């Protein structure tokens, strides 16, 4: 069974600085998707960034970028120029490209932004 | 506003009561899912649907029923509520992968359910 591990329960960063959140996963599949979701205090789950495993290029979305290391099964999220609105729980998630529609989530990293 | 709408946002039930959590999306997504979120455990899949009339079980389906009569709606039914079903419930929807549209689930704002 696939598992997703987020080893940092909490992180903090100064406003305007850069922070990296870690995620590792375990799978025997070669084709899959990886996602980062943000959950602010409002509870809404917001899709931040997606990565398709067959694409070598790391995904970027404005200040958010990933470091996807397929061989190491690592998928870290880098947030540049951190803003107060970035404070939230961040969840890493994995989904096989084919098969059932199960997203496997990690347990989350709580990110605090220090003004 | 386009998106996934869940009702109610909060609910308290007594043990043994039944209820339906409503979910509707207006993005014409074929795929819809229900997850529950418990402290320290991330989100776990309850049931999902890949189209009207098609549903399947996820990781934690016991005690829950679903049906999908339309593309837009995917209600979750609790048959006889138990304290173990106290959780936050999320509905999500997506286009299928590989159809030239970005694949990734859009989530609703959740329903906080307490069973006493």
Interface residues (C-beta under 8 A of the other chain):
Chain A: X4 X33 X35 X37 X42 X43 X44 X45 X46 X47 X50 X91 X93 X97 X100 X101 X102 X103 X105 X106 X107 X108
Chain B: X31 X33 X35 X40 X41 X42 X43 X44 X45 X48 X50 X56 X58 X59 X88 X90 X92 X97 X102 X103 X104 X105 X106 X107 X108 X109 X110 X112
